[in-house]
Amino acid sequence: MINQVTLVGRLTKDPEVHYTAEGKAVLNITLALNRHYRNQFGETLTDFVQCTLWNKTAENTKKYCRKGSIVGVVGRIQTRHYDNKEGKRVYVTEVIADTVKFFSRRQDNGPLQEAKQGG
């Protein structure tokens, strides 16, 4: 079986890293991805894909990226579910990142960076 996805899009907001009780860094981002066609009104549609980054990948993305930054994510699709306050089952589909590449330059014109998933 193969479960691999590659996405290139723009961050929809500034990254905010959180830490688990065990001290692991986690970052949830949303990538805006334009579709390759226009609708009947001539508008380009956009998909918003949830991605989860862990450890150094999360910390480096926070350090080098901001809202509007273009990033590439290579990872796997994962689904999970939970029951909300009303007792309804909610399903979540997200990309768990293995590698993140930064395609936007830092404001100080520093080099392009790559963050790989680390232990």
MODELLER restraints for C-alpha pairs under 7 A, 6 or more apart:
rsr = mdl.restraints
at = mdl.atoms
rsr.add(forms.Gaussian(group=physical.xy_distance, feature=features.Distance(at['CA:3:A'], at['CA:76:A']), mean=5.41, stdev=0.5))
rsr.add(forms.Gaussian(group=physical.xy_distance, feature=features.Distance(at['CA:3:A'], at['CA:77:A']), mean=6.53, stdev=0.5))
rsr.add(forms.Gaussian(group=physical.xy_distance, feature=features.Distance(at['CA:4:A'], at['CA:75:A']), mean=5.62, stdev=0.5))
rsr.add(forms.Gaussian(group=physical.xy_distance, feature=features.Distance(at['CA:4:A'], at['CA:76:A']), mean=4.65, stdev=0.5))
rsr.add(forms.Gaussian(group=physical.xy_distance, feature=features.Distance(at['CA:4:A'], at['CA:77:A']), mean=6.97, stdev=0.5))
rsr.add(forms.Gaussian(group=physical.xy_distance, feature=features.Distance(at['CA:5:A'], at['CA:74:A']), mean=5.72, stdev=0.5))
rsr.add(forms.Gaussian(group=physical.xy_distance, feature=features.Distance(at['CA:5:A'], at['CA:75:A']), mean=5.47, stdev=0.5))
rsr.add(forms.Gaussian(group=physical.xy_distance, feature=features.Distance(at['CA:5:A'], at['CA:76:A']), mean=5.64, stdev=0.5))
rsr.add(forms.Gaussian(group=physical.xy_distance, feature=features.Distance(at['CA:5:A'], at['CA:77:A']), mean=6.98, stdev=0.5))
rsr.add(forms.Gaussian(group=physical.xy_distance, feature=features.Distance(at['CA:6:A'], at['CA:73:A']), mean=5.68, stdev=0.5))
rsr.add(forms.Gaussian(group=physical.xy_distance, feature=features.Distance(at['CA:6:A'], at['CA:74:A']), mean=4.52, stdev=0.5))
rsr.add(forms.Gaussian(group=physical.xy_distance, feature=features.Distance(at['CA:6:A'], at['CA:75:A']), mean=6.69, stdev=0.5))
rsr.add(forms.Gaussian(group=physical.xy_distance, feature=features.Distance(at['CA:7:A'], at['CA:72:A']), mean=5.50, stdev=0.5))
rsr.add(forms.Gaussian(group=physical.xy_distance, feature=features.Distance(at['CA:7:A'], at['CA:73:A']), mean=5.20, stdev=0.5))
rsr.add(forms.Gaussian(group=physical.xy_distance, feature=features.Distance(at['CA:7:A'], at['CA:74:A']), mean=6.58, stdev=0.5))
rsr.add(forms.Gaussian(group=physical.xy_distance, feature=features.Distance(at['CA:8:A'], at['CA:70:A']), mean=6.93, stdev=0.5))
rsr.add(forms.Gaussian(group=physical.xy_distance, feature=features.Distance(at['CA:8:A'], at['CA:71:A']), mean=5.63, stdev=0.5))
rsr.add(forms.Gaussian(group=physical.xy_distance, feature=features.Distance(at['CA:8:A'], at['CA:72:A']), mean=4.20, stdev=0.5))
rsr.add(forms.Gaussian(group=physical.xy_distance, feature=features.Distance(at['CA:8:A'], at['CA:73:A']), mean=6.39, stdev=0.5))
rsr.add(forms.Gaussian(group=physical.xy_distance, feature=features.Distance(at['CA:9:A'], at['CA:31:A']), mean=5.33, stdev=0.5))
rsr.add(forms.Gaussian(group=physical.xy_distance, feature=features.Distance(at['CA:9:A'], at['CA:32:A']), mean=5.34, stdev=0.5))
rsr.add(forms.Gaussian(group=physical.xy_distance, feature=features.Distance(at['CA:9:A'], at['CA:33:A']), mean=4.98, stdev=0.5))
rsr.add(forms.Gaussian(group=physical.xy_distance, feature=features.Distance(at['CA:9:A'], at['CA:70:A']), mean=5.44, stdev=0.5))
rsr.add(forms.Gaussian(group=physical.xy_distance, feature=features.Distance(at['CA:9:A'], at['CA:71:A']), mean=5.75, stdev=0.5))
rsr.add(forms.Gaussian(group=physical.xy_distance, feature=features.Distance(at['CA:9:A'], at['CA:72:A']), mean=6.60, stdev=0.5))
rsr.add(forms.Gaussian(group=physical.xy_distance, feature=features.Distance(at['CA:10:A'], at['CA:31:A']), mean=5.32, stdev=0.5))
rsr.add(forms.Gaussian(group=physical.xy_distance, feature=features.Distance(at['CA:10:A'], at['CA:32:A']), mean=5.22, stdev=0.5))
rsr.add(forms.Gaussian(group=physical.xy_distance, feature=features.Distance(at['CA:10:A'], at['CA:68:A']), mean=5.09, stdev=0.5))
rsr.add(forms.Gaussian(group=physical.xy_distance, feature=features.Distance(at['CA:10:A'], at['CA:69:A']), mean=5.31, stdev=0.5))
rsr.add(forms.Gaussian(group=physical.xy_distance, feature=features.Distance(at['CA:10:A'], at['CA:70:A']), mean=4.45, stdev=0.5))
rsr.add(forms.Gaussian(group=physical.xy_distance, feature=features.Distance(at['CA:10:A'], at['CA:71:A']), mean=6.24, stdev=0.5))
rsr.add(forms.Gaussian(group=physical.xy_distance, feature=features.Distance(at['CA:11:A'], at['CA:29:A']), mean=6.87, stdev=0.5))
rsr.add(forms.Gaussian(group=physical.xy_distance, feature=features.Distance(at['CA:11:A'], at['CA:30:A']), mean=5.98, stdev=0.5))
rsr.add(forms.Gaussian(group=physical.xy_distance, feature=features.Distance(at['CA:11:A'], at['CA:31:A']), mean=4.97, stdev=0.5))
rsr.add(forms.Gaussian(group=physical.xy_distance, feature=features.Distance(at['CA:11:A'], at['CA:32:A']), mean=6.45, stdev=0.5))
rsr.add(forms.Gaussian(group=physical.xy_distance, feature=features.Distance(at['CA:11:A'], at['CA:66:A']), mean=6.99, stdev=0.5))
rsr.add(forms.Gaussian(group=physical.xy_distance, feature=features.Distance(at['CA:11:A'], at['CA:67:A']), mean=5.11, stdev=0.5))
rsr.add(forms.Gaussian(group=physical.xy_distance, feature=features.Distance(at['CA:11:A'], at['CA:68:A']), mean=5.01, stdev=0.5))
rsr.add(forms.Gaussian(group=physical.xy_distance, feature=features.Distance(at['CA:11:A'], at['CA:69:A']), mean=5.57, stdev=0.5))
rsr.add(forms.Gaussian(group=physical.xy_distance, feature=features.Distance(at['CA:11:A'], at['CA:70:A']), mean=6.64, stdev=0.5))
rsr.add(forms.Gaussian(group=physical.xy_distance, feature=features.Distance(at['CA:12:A'], at['CA:30:A']), mean=5.83, stdev=0.5))
rsr.add(forms.Gaussian(group=physical.xy_distance, feature=features.Distance(at['CA:12:A'], at['CA:31:A']), mean=6.17, stdev=0.5))
rsr.add(forms.Gaussian(group=physical.xy_distance, feature=features.Distance(at['CA:12:A'], at['CA:32:A']), mean=6.40, stdev=0.5))
rsr.add(forms.Gaussian(group=physical.xy_distance, feature=features.Distance(at['CA:12:A'], at['CA:67:A']), mean=5.46, stdev=0.5))
rsr.add(forms.Gaussian(group=physical.xy_distance, feature=features.Distance(at['CA:12:A'], at['CA:68:A']), mean=6.18, stdev=0.5))
rsr.add(forms.Gaussian(group=physical.xy_distance, feature=features.Distance(at['CA:13:A'], at['CA:66:A']), mean=6.72, stdev=0.5))
rsr.add(forms.Gaussian(group=physical.xy_distance, feature=features.Distance(at['CA:13:A'], at['CA:67:A']), mean=4.21, stdev=0.5))
rsr.add(forms.Gaussian(group=physical.xy_distance, feature=features.Distance(at['CA:14:A'], at['CA:66:A']), mean=4.47, stdev=0.5))
rsr.add(forms.Gaussian(group=physical.xy_distance, feature=features.Distance(at['CA:14:A'], at['CA:67:A']), mean=4.45, stdev=0.5))
rsr.add(forms.Gaussian(group=physical.xy_distance, feature=features.Distance(at['CA:15:A'], at['CA:29:A']), mean=6.70, stdev=0.5))
rsr.add(forms.Gaussian(group=physical.xy_distance, feature=features.Distance(at['CA:15:A'], at['CA:62:A']), mean=5.19, stdev=0.5))
rsr.add(forms.Gaussian(group=physical.xy_distance, feature=features.Distance(at['CA:15:A'], at['CA:66:A']), mean=6.22, stdev=0.5))
rsr.add(forms.Gaussian(group=physical.xy_distance, feature=features.Distance(at['CA:16:A'], at['CA:27:A']), mean=6.37, stdev=0.5))
rsr.add(forms.Gaussian(group=physical.xy_distance, feature=features.Distance(at['CA:16:A'], at['CA:62:A']), mean=6.47, stdev=0.5))
rsr.add(forms.Gaussian(group=physical.xy_distance, feature=features.Distance(at['CA:17:A'], at['CA:25:A']), mean=6.35, stdev=0.5))
rsr.add(forms.Gaussian(group=physical.xy_distance, feature=features.Distance(at['CA:17:A'], at['CA:26:A']), mean=5.73, stdev=0.5))
rsr.add(forms.Gaussian(group=physical.xy_distance, feature=features.Distance(at['CA:17:A'], at['CA:27:A']), mean=4.81, stdev=0.5))
rsr.add(forms.Gaussian(group=physical.xy_distance, feature=features.Distance(at['CA:17:A'], at['CA:58:A']), mean=6.60, stdev=0.5))
rsr.add(forms.Gaussian(group=physical.xy_distance, feature=features.Distance(at['CA:17:A'], at['CA:59:A']), mean=6.71, stdev=0.5))
rsr.add(forms.Gaussian(group=physical.xy_distance, feature=features.Distance(at['CA:17:A'], at['CA:62:A']), mean=6.67, stdev=0.5))
rsr.add(forms.Gaussian(group=physical.xy_distance, feature=features.Distance(at['CA:18:A'], at['CA:25:A']), mean=5.77, stdev=0.5))
rsr.add(forms.Gaussian(group=physical.xy_distance, feature=features.Distance(at['CA:18:A'], at['CA:26:A']), mean=5.36, stdev=0.5))
rsr.add(forms.Gaussian(group=physical.xy_distance, feature=features.Distance(at['CA:18:A'], at['CA:27:A']), mean=6.31, stdev=0.5))
rsr.add(forms.Gaussian(group=physical.xy_distance, feature=features.Distance(at['CA:19:A'], at['CA:25:A']), mean=4.55, stdev=0.5))
rsr.add(forms.Gaussian(group=physical.xy_distance, feature=features.Distance(at['CA:19:A'], at['CA:26:A']), mean=5.91, stdev=0.5))
rsr.add(forms.Gaussian(group=physical.xy_distance, feature=features.Distance(at['CA:24:A'], at['CA:55:A']), mean=5.80, stdev=0.5))
rsr.add(forms.Gaussian(group=physical.xy_distance, feature=features.Distance(at['CA:25:A'], at['CA:54:A']), mean=5.63, stdev=0.5))
rsr.add(forms.Gaussian(group=physical.xy_distance, feature=features.Distance(at['CA:25:A'], at['CA:55:A']), mean=4.60, stdev=0.5))
rsr.add(forms.Gaussian(group=physical.xy_distance, feature=features.Distance(at['CA:25:A'], at['CA:58:A']), mean=6.27, stdev=0.5))
rsr.add(forms.Gaussian(group=physical.xy_distance, feature=features.Distance(at['CA:25:A'], at['CA:59:A']), mean=6.80, stdev=0.5))
rsr.add(forms.Gaussian(group=physical.xy_distance, feature=features.Distance(at['CA:26:A'], at['CA:53:A']), mean=5.72, stdev=0.5))
rsr.add(forms.Gaussian(group=physical.xy_distance, feature=features.Distance(at['CA:26:A'], at['CA:54:A']), mean=4.57, stdev=0.5))
rsr.add(forms.Gaussian(group=physical.xy_distance, feature=features.Distance(at['CA:26:A'], at['CA:55:A']), mean=6.25, stdev=0.5))
rsr.add(forms.Gaussian(group=physical.xy_distance, feature=features.Distance(at['CA:26:A'], at['CA:58:A']), mean=5.77, stdev=0.5))
rsr.add(forms.Gaussian(group=physical.xy_distance, feature=features.Distance(at['CA:27:A'], at['CA:52:A']), mean=5.77, stdev=0.5))
rsr.add(forms.Gaussian(group=physical.xy_distance, feature=features.Distance(at['CA:27:A'], at['CA:53:A']), mean=5.07, stdev=0.5))
rsr.add(forms.Gaussian(group=physical.xy_distance, feature=features.Distance(at['CA:27:A'], at['CA:54:A']), mean=6.38, stdev=0.5))
rsr.add(forms.Gaussian(group=physical.xy_distance, feature=features.Distance(at['CA:27:A'], at['CA:58:A']), mean=5.22, stdev=0.5))
rsr.add(forms.Gaussian(group=physical.xy_distance, feature=features.Distance(at['CA:28:A'], at['CA:51:A']), mean=5.78, stdev=0.5))
rsr.add(forms.Gaussian(group=physical.xy_distance, feature=features.Distance(at['CA:28:A'], at['CA:52:A']), mean=4.61, stdev=0.5))
rsr.add(forms.Gaussian(group=physical.xy_distance, feature=features.Distance(at['CA:28:A'], at['CA:53:A']), mean=6.37, stdev=0.5))
rsr.add(forms.Gaussian(group=physical.xy_distance, feature=features.Distance(at['CA:29:A'], at['CA:50:A']), mean=5.92, stdev=0.5))
rsr.add(forms.Gaussian(group=physical.xy_distance, feature=features.Distance(at['CA:29:A'], at['CA:51:A']), mean=5.29, stdev=0.5))
rsr.add(forms.Gaussian(group=physical.xy_distance, feature=features.Distance(at['CA:29:A'], at['CA:52:A']), mean=6.40, stdev=0.5))
rsr.add(forms.Gaussian(group=physical.xy_distance, feature=features.Distance(at['CA:30:A'], at['CA:48:A']), mean=6.11, stdev=0.5))
rsr.add(forms.Gaussian(group=physical.xy_distance, feature=features.Distance(at['CA:30:A'], at['CA:49:A']), mean=5.40, stdev=0.5))
rsr.add(forms.Gaussian(group=physical.xy_distance, feature=features.Distance(at['CA:30:A'], at['CA:50:A']), mean=4.58, stdev=0.5))
rsr.add(forms.Gaussian(group=physical.xy_distance, feature=features.Distance(at['CA:30:A'], at['CA:51:A']), mean=6.05, stdev=0.5))
rsr.add(forms.Gaussian(group=physical.xy_distance, feature=features.Distance(at['CA:31:A'], at['CA:48:A']), mean=5.52, stdev=0.5))
rsr.add(forms.Gaussian(group=physical.xy_distance, feature=features.Distance(at['CA:31:A'], at['CA:49:A']), mean=5.21, stdev=0.5))
rsr.add(forms.Gaussian(group=physical.xy_distance, feature=features.Distance(at['CA:31:A'], at['CA:50:A']), mean=6.58, stdev=0.5))
rsr.add(forms.Gaussian(group=physical.xy_distance, feature=features.Distance(at['CA:32:A'], at['CA:46:A']), mean=6.34, stdev=0.5))
rsr.add(forms.Gaussian(group=physical.xy_distance, feature=features.Distance(at['CA:32:A'], at['CA:47:A']), mean=5.79, stdev=0.5))
rsr.add(forms.Gaussian(group=physical.xy_distance, feature=features.Distance(at['CA:32:A'], at['CA:48:A']), mean=4.68, stdev=0.5))
rsr.add(forms.Gaussian(group=physical.xy_distance, feature=features.Distance(at['CA:32:A'], at['CA:49:A']), mean=6.65, stdev=0.5))
rsr.add(forms.Gaussian(group=physical.xy_distance, feature=features.Distance(at['CA:33:A'], at['CA:46:A']), mean=5.41, stdev=0.5))
rsr.add(forms.Gaussian(group=physical.xy_distance, feature=features.Distance(at['CA:33:A'], at['CA:47:A']), mean=5.13, stdev=0.5))
rsr.add(forms.Gaussian(group=physical.xy_distance, feature=features.Distance(at['CA:33:A'], at['CA:48:A']), mean=6.30, stdev=0.5))
rsr.add(forms.Gaussian(group=physical.xy_distance, feature=features.Distance(at['CA:34:A'], at['CA:44:A']), mean=6.68, stdev=0.5))
rsr.add(forms.Gaussian(group=physical.xy_distance, feature=features.Distance(at['CA:34:A'], at['CA:45:A']), mean=5.95, stdev=0.5))
rsr.add(forms.Gaussian(group=physical.xy_distance, feature=features.Distance(at['CA:34:A'], at['CA:46:A']), mean=4.36, stdev=0.5))
rsr.add(forms.Gaussian(group=physical.xy_distance, feature=features.Distance(at['CA:34:A'], at['CA:47:A']), mean=6.33, stdev=0.5))
rsr.add(forms.Gaussian(group=physical.xy_distance, feature=features.Distance(at['CA:35:A'], at['CA:44:A']), mean=6.44, stdev=0.5))
rsr.add(forms.Gaussian(group=physical.xy_distance, feature=features.Distance(at['CA:35:A'], at['CA:45:A']), mean=5.62, stdev=0.5))
rsr.add(forms.Gaussian(group=physical.xy_distance, feature=features.Distance(at['CA:35:A'], at['CA:46:A']), mean=5.81, stdev=0.5))
rsr.add(forms.Gaussian(group=physical.xy_distance, feature=features.Distance(at['CA:37:A'], at['CA:44:A']), mean=6.25, stdev=0.5))
rsr.add(forms.Gaussian(group=physical.xy_distance, feature=features.Distance(at['CA:38:A'], at['CA:44:A']), mean=4.55, stdev=0.5))
rsr.add(forms.Gaussian(group=physical.xy_distance, feature=features.Distance(at['CA:38:A'], at['CA:45:A']), mean=6.70, stdev=0.5))
rsr.add(forms.Gaussian(group=physical.xy_distance, feature=features.Distance(at['CA:49:A'], at['CA:94:A']), mean=6.98, stdev=0.5))
rsr.add(forms.Gaussian(group=physical.xy_distance, feature=features.Distance(at['CA:50:A'], at['CA:94:A']), mean=5.07, stdev=0.5))
rsr.add(forms.Gaussian(group=physical.xy_distance, feature=features.Distance(at['CA:50:A'], at['CA:95:A']), mean=6.35, stdev=0.5))
rsr.add(forms.Gaussian(group=physical.xy_distance, feature=features.Distance(at['CA:51:A'], at['CA:94:A']), mean=5.46, stdev=0.5))
rsr.add(forms.Gaussian(group=physical.xy_distance, feature=features.Distance(at['CA:51:A'], at['CA:95:A']), mean=4.55, stdev=0.5))
rsr.add(forms.Gaussian(group=physical.xy_distance, feature=features.Distance(at['CA:51:A'], at['CA:96:A']), mean=5.81, stdev=0.5))
rsr.add(forms.Gaussian(group=physical.xy_distance, feature=features.Distance(at['CA:51:A'], at['CA:97:A']), mean=6.66, stdev=0.5))
rsr.add(forms.Gaussian(group=physical.xy_distance, feature=features.Distance(at['CA:52:A'], at['CA:95:A']), mean=6.23, stdev=0.5))
rsr.add(forms.Gaussian(group=physical.xy_distance, feature=features.Distance(at['CA:52:A'], at['CA:96:A']), mean=4.98, stdev=0.5))
rsr.add(forms.Gaussian(group=physical.xy_distance, feature=features.Distance(at['CA:52:A'], at['CA:97:A']), mean=6.05, stdev=0.5))
rsr.add(forms.Gaussian(group=physical.xy_distance, feature=features.Distance(at['CA:53:A'], at['CA:96:A']), mean=6.37, stdev=0.5))
rsr.add(forms.Gaussian(group=physical.xy_distance, feature=features.Distance(at['CA:53:A'], at['CA:97:A']), mean=5.34, stdev=0.5))
rsr.add(forms.Gaussian(group=physical.xy_distance, feature=features.Distance(at['CA:54:A'], at['CA:117:A']), mean=6.75, stdev=0.5))
rsr.add(forms.Gaussian(group=physical.xy_distance, feature=features.Distance(at['CA:55:A'], at['CA:117:A']), mean=6.81, stdev=0.5))
rsr.add(forms.Gaussian(group=physical.xy_distance, feature=features.Distance(at['CA:55:A'], at['CA:118:A']), mean=6.08, stdev=0.5))
rsr.add(forms.Gaussian(group=physical.xy_distance, feature=features.Distance(at['CA:55:A'], at['CA:119:A']), mean=6.90, stdev=0.5))
rsr.add(forms.Gaussian(group=physical.xy_distance, feature=features.Distance(at['CA:56:A'], at['CA:117:A']), mean=6.48, stdev=0.5))
rsr.add(forms.Gaussian(group=physical.xy_distance, feature=features.Distance(at['CA:56:A'], at['CA:118:A']), mean=5.84, stdev=0.5))
rsr.add(forms.Gaussian(group=physical.xy_distance, feature=features.Distance(at['CA:57:A'], at['CA:100:A']), mean=6.93, stdev=0.5))
rsr.add(forms.Gaussian(group=physical.xy_distance, feature=features.Distance(at['CA:57:A'], at['CA:115:A']), mean=5.00, stdev=0.5))
rsr.add(forms.Gaussian(group=physical.xy_distance, feature=features.Distance(at['CA:57:A'], at['CA:116:A']), mean=5.63, stdev=0.5))
rsr.add(forms.Gaussian(group=physical.xy_distance, feature=features.Distance(at['CA:57:A'], at['CA:117:A']), mean=5.31, stdev=0.5))
rsr.add(forms.Gaussian(group=physical.xy_distance, feature=features.Distance(at['CA:57:A'], at['CA:118:A']), mean=6.99, stdev=0.5))
rsr.add(forms.Gaussian(group=physical.xy_distance, feature=features.Distance(at['CA:60:A'], at['CA:115:A']), mean=6.35, stdev=0.5))
rsr.add(forms.Gaussian(group=physical.xy_distance, feature=features.Distance(at['CA:64:A'], at['CA:106:A']), mean=6.42, stdev=0.5))
rsr.add(forms.Gaussian(group=physical.xy_distance, feature=features.Distance(at['CA:69:A'], at['CA:104:A']), mean=5.55, stdev=0.5))
rsr.add(forms.Gaussian(group=physical.xy_distance, feature=features.Distance(at['CA:70:A'], at['CA:102:A']), mean=6.43, stdev=0.5))
rsr.add(forms.Gaussian(group=physical.xy_distance, feature=features.Distance(at['CA:70:A'], at['CA:103:A']), mean=5.29, stdev=0.5))
rsr.add(forms.Gaussian(group=physical.xy_distance, feature=features.Distance(at['CA:70:A'], at['CA:104:A']), mean=5.30, stdev=0.5))
rsr.add(forms.Gaussian(group=physical.xy_distance, feature=features.Distance(at['CA:71:A'], at['CA:100:A']), mean=6.74, stdev=0.5))
rsr.add(forms.Gaussian(group=physical.xy_distance, feature=features.Distance(at['CA:71:A'], at['CA:101:A']), mean=5.59, stdev=0.5))
rsr.add(forms.Gaussian(group=physical.xy_distance, feature=features.Distance(at['CA:71:A'], at['CA:102:A']), mean=4.67, stdev=0.5))
rsr.add(forms.Gaussian(group=physical.xy_distance, feature=features.Distance(at['CA:71:A'], at['CA:103:A']), mean=5.46, stdev=0.5))
rsr.add(forms.Gaussian(group=physical.xy_distance, feature=features.Distance(at['CA:72:A'], at['CA:100:A']), mean=5.51, stdev=0.5))
rsr.add(forms.Gaussian(group=physical.xy_distance, feature=features.Distance(at['CA:72:A'], at['CA:101:A']), mean=4.90, stdev=0.5))
rsr.add(forms.Gaussian(group=physical.xy_distance, feature=features.Distance(at['CA:72:A'], at['CA:102:A']), mean=6.45, stdev=0.5))
rsr.add(forms.Gaussian(group=physical.xy_distance, feature=features.Distance(at['CA:73:A'], at['CA:97:A']), mean=6.10, stdev=0.5))
rsr.add(forms.Gaussian(group=physical.xy_distance, feature=features.Distance(at['CA:73:A'], at['CA:99:A']), mean=5.87, stdev=0.5))
rsr.add(forms.Gaussian(group=physical.xy_distance, feature=features.Distance(at['CA:73:A'], at['CA:100:A']), mean=4.62, stdev=0.5))
rsr.add(forms.Gaussian(group=physical.xy_distance, feature=features.Distance(at['CA:73:A'], at['CA:101:A']), mean=6.53, stdev=0.5))
rsr.add(forms.Gaussian(group=physical.xy_distance, feature=features.Distance(at['CA:74:A'], at['CA:97:A']), mean=5.76, stdev=0.5))
rsr.add(forms.Gaussian(group=physical.xy_distance, feature=features.Distance(at['CA:74:A'], at['CA:98:A']), mean=5.81, stdev=0.5))
rsr.add(forms.Gaussian(group=physical.xy_distance, feature=features.Distance(at['CA:74:A'], at['CA:99:A']), mean=5.19, stdev=0.5))
rsr.add(forms.Gaussian(group=physical.xy_distance, feature=features.Distance(at['CA:74:A'], at['CA:100:A']), mean=6.44, stdev=0.5))
rsr.add(forms.Gaussian(group=physical.xy_distance, feature=features.Distance(at['CA:75:A'], at['CA:95:A']), mean=6.15, stdev=0.5))
rsr.add(forms.Gaussian(group=physical.xy_distance, feature=features.Distance(at['CA:75:A'], at['CA:96:A']), mean=5.40, stdev=0.5))
rsr.add(forms.Gaussian(group=physical.xy_distance, feature=features.Distance(at['CA:75:A'], at['CA:97:A']), mean=4.20, stdev=0.5))
rsr.add(forms.Gaussian(group=physical.xy_distance, feature=features.Distance(at['CA:75:A'], at['CA:98:A']), mean=4.80, stdev=0.5))
rsr.add(forms.Gaussian(group=physical.xy_distance, feature=features.Distance(at['CA:75:A'], at['CA:99:A']), mean=6.68, stdev=0.5))
rsr.add(forms.Gaussian(group=physical.xy_distance, feature=features.Distance(at['CA:76:A'], at['CA:95:A']), mean=5.41, stdev=0.5))
rsr.add(forms.Gaussian(group=physical.xy_distance, feature=features.Distance(at['CA:76:A'], at['CA:96:A']), mean=5.38, stdev=0.5))
rsr.add(forms.Gaussian(group=physical.xy_distance, feature=features.Distance(at['CA:76:A'], at['CA:97:A']), mean=6.68, stdev=0.5))
rsr.add(forms.Gaussian(group=physical.xy_distance, feature=features.Distance(at['CA:77:A'], at['CA:93:A']), mean=6.94, stdev=0.5))
rsr.add(forms.Gaussian(group=physical.xy_distance, feature=features.Distance(at['CA:77:A'], at['CA:94:A']), mean=5.72, stdev=0.5))
rsr.add(forms.Gaussian(group=physical.xy_distance, feature=features.Distance(at['CA:77:A'], at['CA:95:A']), mean=4.52, stdev=0.5))
rsr.add(forms.Gaussian(group=physical.xy_distance, feature=features.Distance(at['CA:77:A'], at['CA:96:A']), mean=6.30, stdev=0.5))
rsr.add(forms.Gaussian(group=physical.xy_distance, feature=features.Distance(at['CA:78:A'], at['CA:93:A']), mean=5.79, stdev=0.5))
rsr.add(forms.Gaussian(group=physical.xy_distance, feature=features.Distance(at['CA:78:A'], at['CA:94:A']), mean=5.50, stdev=0.5))
rsr.add(forms.Gaussian(group=physical.xy_distance, feature=features.Distance(at['CA:78:A'], at['CA:95:A']), mean=6.07, stdev=0.5))
rsr.add(forms.Gaussian(group=physical.xy_distance, feature=features.Distance(at['CA:78:A'], at['CA:96:A']), mean=6.75, stdev=0.5))
rsr.add(forms.Gaussian(group=physical.xy_distance, feature=features.Distance(at['CA:79:A'], at['CA:92:A']), mean=5.52, stdev=0.5))
rsr.add(forms.Gaussian(group=physical.xy_distance, feature=features.Distance(at['CA:79:A'], at['CA:93:A']), mean=4.40, stdev=0.5))
rsr.add(forms.Gaussian(group=physical.xy_distance, feature=features.Distance(at['CA:79:A'], at['CA:94:A']), mean=6.41, stdev=0.5))
rsr.add(forms.Gaussian(group=physical.xy_distance, feature=features.Distance(at['CA:80:A'], at['CA:91:A']), mean=5.85, stdev=0.5))
rsr.add(forms.Gaussian(group=physical.xy_distance, feature=features.Distance(at['CA:80:A'], at['CA:92:A']), mean=5.33, stdev=0.5))
rsr.add(forms.Gaussian(group=physical.xy_distance, feature=features.Distance(at['CA:80:A'], at['CA:93:A']), mean=6.68, stdev=0.5))
rsr.add(forms.Gaussian(group=physical.xy_distance, feature=features.Distance(at['CA:81:A'], at['CA:89:A']), mean=6.63, stdev=0.5))
rsr.add(forms.Gaussian(group=physical.xy_distance, feature=features.Distance(at['CA:81:A'], at['CA:90:A']), mean=5.38, stdev=0.5))
rsr.add(forms.Gaussian(group=physical.xy_distance, feature=features.Distance(at['CA:81:A'], at['CA:91:A']), mean=4.33, stdev=0.5))
rsr.add(forms.Gaussian(group=physical.xy_distance, feature=features.Distance(at['CA:81:A'], at['CA:92:A']), mean=5.88, stdev=0.5))
rsr.add(forms.Gaussian(group=physical.xy_distance, feature=features.Distance(at['CA:82:A'], at['CA:89:A']), mean=5.63, stdev=0.5))
rsr.add(forms.Gaussian(group=physical.xy_distance, feature=features.Distance(at['CA:82:A'], at['CA:90:A']), mean=5.41, stdev=0.5))
rsr.add(forms.Gaussian(group=physical.xy_distance, feature=features.Distance(at['CA:82:A'], at['CA:91:A']), mean=6.79, stdev=0.5))
rsr.add(forms.Gaussian(group=physical.xy_distance, feature=features.Distance(at['CA:83:A'], at['CA:89:A']), mean=4.36, stdev=0.5))
rsr.add(forms.Gaussian(group=physical.xy_distance, feature=features.Distance(at['CA:83:A'], at['CA:90:A']), mean=5.94, stdev=0.5))
rsr.add(forms.Gaussian(group=physical.xy_distance, feature=features.Distance(at['CA:84:A'], at['CA:90:A']), mean=6.71, stdev=0.5))
rsr.add(forms.Gaussian(group=physical.xy_distance, feature=features.Distance(at['CA:98:A'], at['CA:116:A']), mean=6.31, stdev=0.5))
rsr.add(forms.Gaussian(group=physical.xy_distance, feature=features.Distance(at['CA:98:A'], at['CA:117:A']), mean=5.09, stdev=0.5))
rsr.add(forms.Gaussian(group=physical.xy_distance, feature=features.Distance(at['CA:99:A'], at['CA:115:A']), mean=5.99, stdev=0.5))
rsr.add(forms.Gaussian(group=physical.xy_distance, feature=features.Distance(at['CA:99:A'], at['CA:116:A']), mean=4.56, stdev=0.5))
rsr.add(forms.Gaussian(group=physical.xy_distance, feature=features.Distance(at['CA:99:A'], at['CA:117:A']), mean=5.86, stdev=0.5))
rsr.add(forms.Gaussian(group=physical.xy_distance, feature=features.Distance(at['CA:100:A'], at['CA:114:A']), mean=5.99, stdev=0.5))
rsr.add(forms.Gaussian(group=physical.xy_distance, feature=features.Distance(at['CA:100:A'], at['CA:115:A']), mean=5.19, stdev=0.5))
rsr.add(forms.Gaussian(group=physical.xy_distance, feature=features.Distance(at['CA:100:A'], at['CA:116:A']), mean=6.33, stdev=0.5))
rsr.add(forms.Gaussian(group=physical.xy_distance, feature=features.Distance(at['CA:101:A'], at['CA:113:A']), mean=6.38, stdev=0.5))
rsr.add(forms.Gaussian(group=physical.xy_distance, feature=features.Distance(at['CA:101:A'], at['CA:114:A']), mean=4.47, stdev=0.5))
rsr.add(forms.Gaussian(group=physical.xy_distance, feature=features.Distance(at['CA:101:A'], at['CA:115:A']), mean=6.23, stdev=0.5))
rsr.add(forms.Gaussian(group=physical.xy_distance, feature=features.Distance(at['CA:102:A'], at['CA:112:A']), mean=6.04, stdev=0.5))
rsr.add(forms.Gaussian(group=physical.xy_distance, feature=features.Distance(at['CA:102:A'], at['CA:113:A']), mean=5.45, stdev=0.5))
rsr.add(forms.Gaussian(group=physical.xy_distance, feature=features.Distance(at['CA:102:A'], at['CA:114:A']), mean=5.97, stdev=0.5))
rsr.add(forms.Gaussian(group=physical.xy_distance, feature=features.Distance(at['CA:103:A'], at['CA:112:A']), mean=6.43, stdev=0.5))
rsr.add(forms.Gaussian(group=physical.xy_distance, feature=features.Distance(at['CA:105:A'], at['CA:111:A']), mean=6.67, stdev=0.5))
rsr.add(forms.Gaussian(group=physical.xy_distance, feature=features.Distance(at['CA:105:A'], at['CA:112:A']), mean=5.86, stdev=0.5))
